[in-house]
Amino acid sequence: MSDNLTPATTLALLQASQPDNDKAVRALKEARNFEKIEDAAMEFESVFIAEMMKPMFEGIDTKGMFGGGKGEEIFRGLMIQEYGKMLSQTGQIGIADQVKEELIRIQGNKNQGDLNNES
C-alpha cells in the first residue's frame, strides 16, 4: 500500500500527523504577509513622493541643443520615480511607517474575524 503513495500524499500525511502544524503554517503566512505589507507601504510612499515631486520639475526649461523631446519626458518621469524610491528608503518622510501600521491593523481585524467565523 505504501508503494502507491505519491510525494504529495506522503507530505499531506506527515503534515496531518503533526499537532502544531496549524500554528507553524499561520506563523509562516503572517511572516509572508508582513513582508508584503512592508513592501506595499514602501511602494506607496515612493509613489506618493514621486507624485509630489513632479510639479517641481515641470517648470525647468530643457530647450537647447541636447534638451527636450519625448525622450526627455520619458526619462524625466523615470528619474522622478527613482528619486521617490531613494527618498522613501531613507525613512525620513515616515509615510510608509503609518501605512504599514494601518495595514497591519486591518490585517489583524481580518484575521480576528476569520478566527471568530471558525468557532
KEMI-124515 format. One line per 2 residues: number of its first residue (from 1); their letters; for each residue x, y, z of N, C-alpha, C. Coordinates in nm, 3 decimals, always signed. Example, Ala and Ser with C-alpha at 12.3 -4.5 7.8 and 13.67 -1.06 7.14 Angstrom:
// KEMI-124515
1 = as = +1.319,-0.569,+0.780,+1.230,-0.450,+0.780,+1.320,-0.330,+0.780 | +1.285,-0.225,+0.708,+1.367,-0.106,+0.714,+1.290,+0.003,+0.787
//
This chain:
// KEMI-124515
1 = ms = +0.081,-0.118,+0.000,+0.000,+0.000,+0.000,+0.087,+0.126,+0.000 | +0.200,+0.124,+0.068,+0.286,+0.242,+0.074,+0.353,+0.269,-0.060
3 = dn = +0.355,+0.167,-0.149,+0.415,+0.188,-0.280,+0.330,+0.278,-0.367 | +0.200,+0.290,-0.339,+0.109,+0.369,-0.421,+0.100,+0.515,-0.377
5 = lt = +0.170,+0.554,-0.271,+0.163,+0.691,-0.221,+0.249,+0.783,-0.307 | +0.191,+0.894,-0.344,+0.266,+0.995,-0.418,+0.338,+1.085,-0.318
7 = pa = +0.437,+1.161,-0.362,+0.505,+1.252,-0.269,+0.408,+1.353,-0.205 | +0.310,+1.399,-0.280,+0.213,+1.495,-0.225,+0.129,+1.430,-0.116
9 = tt = +0.090,+1.306,-0.137,+0.011,+1.234,-0.037,+0.093,+1.210,+0.088 | +0.218,+1.172,+0.070,+0.306,+1.149,+0.183,+0.325,+1.276,+0.263
11 = la = +0.345,+1.388,+0.196,+0.361,+1.516,+0.262,+0.234,+1.554,+0.338 | +0.120,+1.531,+0.279,-0.007,+1.561,+0.345,-0.025,+1.476,+0.470
13 = ll = +0.013,+1.349,+0.463,+0.003,+1.261,+0.580,+0.098,+1.306,+0.690 | +0.218,+1.344,+0.654,+0.314,+1.393,+0.754,+0.264,+1.521,+0.821
15 = qa = +0.209,+1.611,+0.741,+0.158,+1.736,+0.796,+0.039,+1.711,+0.888 | -0.046,+1.619,+0.850,-0.164,+1.589,+0.932,-0.125,+1.525,+1.064
17 = sq = -0.012,+1.455,+1.067,+0.030,+1.387,+1.190,+0.096,+1.481,+1.289 | +0.130,+1.602,+1.248,+0.196,+1.697,+1.338,+0.093,+1.788,+1.403
19 = pd = +0.081,+1.786,+1.537,-0.024,+1.861,+1.605,-0.009,+2.013,+1.595 | +0.111,+2.065,+1.595,+0.131,+2.210,+1.593,+0.147,+2.265,+1.452
21 = nd = +0.110,+2.188,+1.352,+0.129,+2.230,+1.214,+0.049,+2.356,+1.181 | -0.073,+2.367,+1.232,-0.155,+2.484,+1.204,-0.089,+2.611,+1.255
23 = ka = -0.029,+2.605,+1.372,+0.039,+2.722,+1.427,+0.159,+2.761,+1.341 | +0.234,+2.661,+1.297,+0.351,+2.689,+1.214,+0.311,+2.749,+1.080
25 = vr = +0.206,+2.694,+1.021,+0.158,+2.745,+0.892,+0.108,+2.888,+0.907 | +0.034,+2.914,+1.014,-0.016,+3.051,+1.038,+0.098,+3.149,+1.059
27 = al = +0.200,+3.107,+1.134,+0.316,+3.193,+1.159,+0.388,+3.224,+1.028 | +0.402,+3.122,+0.943,+0.468,+3.143,+0.814,+0.387,+3.237,+0.726
29 = ke = +0.255,+3.221,+0.724,+0.170,+3.309,+0.645,+0.176,+3.451,+0.698 | +0.178,+3.468,+0.830,+0.186,+3.602,+0.888,+0.319,+3.668,+0.853
31 = ar = +0.428,+3.591,+0.854,+0.558,+3.647,+0.818,+0.558,+3.692,+0.672 | +0.499,+3.610,+0.585,+0.491,+3.648,+0.443,+0.403,+3.771,+0.426
33 = nf = +0.290,+3.774,+0.499,+0.202,+3.890,+0.491,+0.273,+4.015,+0.540 | +0.353,+4.003,+0.646,+0.425,+4.118,+0.699,+0.524,+4.172,+0.596
35 = ek = +0.594,+4.082,+0.525,+0.687,+4.125,+0.421,+0.612,+4.196,+0.309 | +0.497,+4.142,+0.270,+0.417,+4.205,+0.165,+0.367,+4.341,+0.210
37 = ie = +0.328,+4.352,+0.336,+0.280,+4.479,+0.389,+0.392,+4.582,+0.387 | +0.512,+4.542,+0.429,+0.626,+4.634,+0.427,+0.657,+4.681,+0.285
39 = da = +0.656,+4.589,+0.191,+0.682,+4.624,+0.051,+0.576,+4.719,-0.003 | +0.450,+4.692,+0.028,+0.341,+4.776,-0.021,+0.350,+4.916,+0.039
41 = am = +0.384,+4.925,+0.166,+0.396,+5.056,+0.232,+0.511,+5.137,+0.172 | +0.623,+5.072,+0.148,+0.737,+5.143,+0.087,+0.705,+5.187,-0.054
43 = ef = +0.637,+5.102,-0.130,+0.599,+5.137,-0.267,+0.501,+5.254,-0.267 | +0.406,+5.252,-0.173,+0.309,+5.363,-0.164,+0.382,+5.494,-0.136
45 = es = +0.475,+5.491,-0.041,+0.548,+5.614,-0.007,+0.631,+5.663,-0.125 | +0.697,+5.573,-0.197,+0.780,+5.617,-0.310,+0.695,+5.677,-0.421
47 = vf = +0.578,+5.619,-0.448,+0.489,+5.674,-0.550,+0.435,+5.809,-0.505 | +0.400,+5.820,-0.378,+0.349,+5.946,-0.324,+0.454,+6.057,-0.337
49 = ia = +0.577,+6.027,-0.299,+0.685,+6.126,-0.308,+0.709,+6.166,-0.453 | +0.710,+6.068,-0.543,+0.732,+6.099,-0.685,+0.622,+6.190,-0.739
51 = em = +0.498,+6.164,-0.699,+0.387,+6.249,-0.746,+0.399,+6.390,-0.690 | +0.448,+6.402,-0.569,+0.466,+6.535,-0.509,+0.583,+6.609,-0.575
53 = mk = +0.679,+6.536,-0.628,+0.796,+6.599,-0.690,+0.772,+6.640,-0.835 | +0.674,+6.581,-0.901,+0.651,+6.610,-1.043,+0.636,+6.759,-1.072
55 = pm = +0.556,+6.834,-0.995,+0.542,+6.976,-1.026,+0.673,+7.055,-1.013 | +0.765,+7.007,-0.931,+0.893,+7.075,-0.916,+0.973,+7.074,-1.046
57 = fe = +0.956,+6.972,-1.125,+1.035,+6.957,-1.247,+0.964,+7.012,-1.371 | +0.836,+7.047,-1.360,+0.762,+7.094,-1.477,+0.810,+7.230,-1.526
59 = gi = +0.857,+7.314,-1.436,+0.898,+7.448,-1.476,+1.040,+7.457,-1.528 | +1.112,+7.348,-1.531,+1.251,+7.353,-1.577,+1.254,+7.358,-1.729
61 = dt = +1.323,+7.459,-1.781,+1.336,+7.474,-1.927,+1.443,+7.380,-1.977 | +1.407,+7.294,-2.073,+1.502,+7.195,-2.124,+1.534,+7.216,-2.271
63 = kg = +1.494,+7.329,-2.324,+1.523,+7.353,-2.466,+1.671,+7.383,-2.482 | +1.721,+7.342,-2.590,+1.862,+7.363,-2.618,+1.910,+7.257,-2.713
65 = mf = +2.038,+7.252,-2.731,+2.093,+7.159,-2.826,+2.065,+7.013,-2.787 | +2.075,+6.981,-2.659,+2.058,+6.842,-2.617,+1.935,+6.821,-2.529
67 = gg = +1.845,+6.915,-2.521,+1.731,+6.904,-2.432,+1.600,+6.889,-2.507 | +1.497,+6.856,-2.432,+1.362,+6.849,-2.486,+1.330,+6.718,-2.554
69 = gk = +1.210,+6.712,-2.609,+1.166,+6.595,-2.684,+1.100,+6.490,-2.598 | +1.048,+6.389,-2.666,+0.978,+6.279,-2.598,+1.072,+6.198,-2.509
71 = ge = +1.192,+6.180,-2.553,+1.288,+6.102,-2.474,+1.310,+6.164,-2.337 | +1.324,+6.294,-2.335,+1.344,+6.360,-2.206,+1.220,+6.349,-2.118
73 = ei = +1.103,+6.358,-2.177,+0.980,+6.343,-2.098,+0.976,+6.205,-2.031 | +1.011,+6.103,-2.106,+1.008,+5.966,-2.054,+1.113,+5.949,-1.945
75 = fr = +1.235,+5.992,-1.973,+1.343,+5.972,-1.877,+1.327,+6.061,-1.755 | +1.266,+6.176,-1.768,+1.241,+6.261,-1.652,+1.144,+6.189,-1.557
77 = gl = +1.041,+6.126,-1.614,+0.947,+6.051,-1.531,+1.016,+5.937,-1.457 | +1.105,+5.866,-1.526,+1.179,+5.758,-1.462,+1.273,+5.810,-1.354
79 = mi = +1.334,+5.925,-1.379,+1.423,+5.985,-1.281,+1.345,+6.025,-1.155 | +1.229,+6.083,-1.173,+1.147,+6.123,-1.059,+1.103,+6.000,-0.980
81 = qe = +1.070,+5.891,-1.048,+1.033,+5.767,-0.977,+1.150,+5.718,-0.892 | +1.269,+5.723,-0.947,+1.387,+5.679,-0.872,+1.416,+5.771,-0.754
83 = yg = +1.396,+5.900,-0.772,+1.410,+5.993,-0.659,+1.312,+5.956,-0.548 | +1.189,+5.926,-0.587,+1.088,+5.886,-0.489,+1.128,+5.760,-0.415
85 = km = +1.183,+5.662,-0.486,+1.228,+5.538,-0.421,+1.342,+5.565,-0.323 | +1.438,+5.646,-0.367,+1.553,+5.676,-0.281,+1.510,+5.751,-0.155
87 = ls = +1.421,+5.849,-0.171,+1.376,+5.924,-0.054,+1.294,+5.838,+0.040 | +1.215,+5.747,-0.013,+1.134,+5.660,+0.075,+1.223,+5.562,+0.151
89 = qt = +1.335,+5.522,+0.092,+1.425,+5.428,+0.159,+1.499,+5.491,+0.277 | +1.508,+5.624,+0.279,+1.575,+5.689,+0.392,+1.492,+5.680,+0.519
91 = gq = +1.359,+5.668,+0.505,+1.272,+5.660,+0.621,+1.246,+5.794,+0.687 | +1.292,+5.902,+0.628,+1.278,+6.034,+0.688,+1.138,+6.092,+0.674
93 = ig = +1.065,+6.051,+0.572,+0.932,+6.105,+0.549,+0.833,+6.040,+0.646 | +0.835,+5.910,+0.657,+0.754,+5.840,+0.757,+0.616,+5.795,+0.711
95 = ia = +0.583,+5.817,+0.587,+0.452,+5.775,+0.538,+0.442,+5.623,+0.539 | +0.549,+5.555,+0.502,+0.547,+5.408,+0.495,+0.519,+5.348,+0.632
97 = dq = +0.575,+5.407,+0.737,+0.551,+5.354,+0.872,+0.403,+5.362,+0.909 | +0.341,+5.474,+0.878,+0.200,+5.490,+0.910,+0.113,+5.397,+0.826
99 = vk = +0.146,+5.384,+0.698,+0.070,+5.294,+0.611,+0.086,+5.150,+0.658 | +0.208,+5.112,+0.696,+0.234,+4.977,+0.743,+0.153,+4.948,+0.869
101 = ee = +0.152,+5.040,+0.965,+0.074,+5.021,+1.087,-0.073,+5.003,+1.057 | -0.125,+5.082,+0.963,-0.267,+5.072,+0.929,-0.298,+4.940,+0.859
103 = li = -0.211,+4.898,+0.770,-0.232,+4.770,+0.701,-0.225,+4.652,+0.799 | -0.134,+4.660,+0.896,-0.124,+4.554,+0.997,-0.251,+4.552,+1.082
105 = ri = -0.301,+4.670,+1.118,-0.425,+4.677,+1.196,-0.541,+4.617,+1.119 | -0.550,+4.651,+0.990,-0.658,+4.596,+0.906,-0.644,+4.445,+0.894
107 = qg = -0.523,+4.396,+0.874,-0.499,+4.252,+0.864,-0.534,+4.183,+0.994 | -0.498,+4.245,+1.107,-0.531,+4.187,+1.237,-0.682,+4.176,+1.257
109 = nk = -0.755,+4.280,+1.216,-0.900,+4.276,+1.227,-0.959,+4.167,+1.138 | -0.902,+4.151,+1.019,-0.950,+4.048,+0.927,-0.923,+3.910,+0.985
111 = nq = -0.802,+3.890,+1.037,-0.768,+3.759,+1.096,-0.855,+3.729,+1.217 | -0.884,+3.831,+1.298,-0.971,+3.811,+1.414,-1.110,+3.771,+1.369
113 = gd = -1.160,+3.833,+1.262,-1.289,+3.797,+1.208,-1.290,+3.656,+1.153 | -1.180,+3.615,+1.089,-1.170,+3.477,+1.039,-1.171,+3.377,+1.154
115 = ln = -1.101,+3.409,+1.263,-1.098,+3.318,+1.377,-1.236,+3.309,+1.443 | -1.308,+3.421,+1.448,-1.442,+3.418,+1.505,-1.538,+3.335,+1.419
117 = ne = -1.517,+3.339,+1.288,-1.603,+3.261,+1.197,-1.575,+3.111,+1.207 | -1.449,+3.074,+1.241,-1.413,+2.933,+1.253,-1.477,+2.870,+1.377
119 = s = -1.500,+2.952,+1.480,-1.552,+2.898,+1.607,-1.695,+2.855,+1.598
//
